[in-house]
Amino acid sequence: MAENGVGSAIVNSALKVHSALGPGLLGSAYALCLSHELTKLGLIVRKEVSIPIRYEDLTIENGYRIDLLVNDLVVVELKAIETVSAVHRGQLLSYLRLGGFRLGYLLNINVAHMRDGITRSVNGL
């Protein structure tokens, strides 16, 4: 399945999980439930994936940690914050660029309606 198909599955699953749980819970609970939904669809979900950062001749092995990596293609970052800011969107873009990924989602679960908490970012897609 290509990035956009995985992305659609992520969005639909996030809507389903958020509809069932509502806002206000810990991000780790949402991450586990979202992971469960995606796995039921036959997708491979890795949690808390450590990705190295390479700068010139320096490699930092645990440079950053992706909340969820789906099918080794799509990055999912979960937040439970009042408002998504430019820094949060920039964080996701950095993860995409540094990891060589082309599609990512920032899911803010601290919203009344999940559709208002979805930010899609692309890196050369």
PyMOL commands that set and color helices and strands:
alter all, ss='L'
color gray80, all
select helices_A, chain A and resi 3-21+27-40+86-99+114-117
alter helices_A, ss='H'
color red, helices_A
select strands_A, chain A and resi 45-55+58-70+74-79+103-108+118-122
alter strands_A, ss='S'
color yellow, strands_A
deselect
rebuild
show_as cartoon
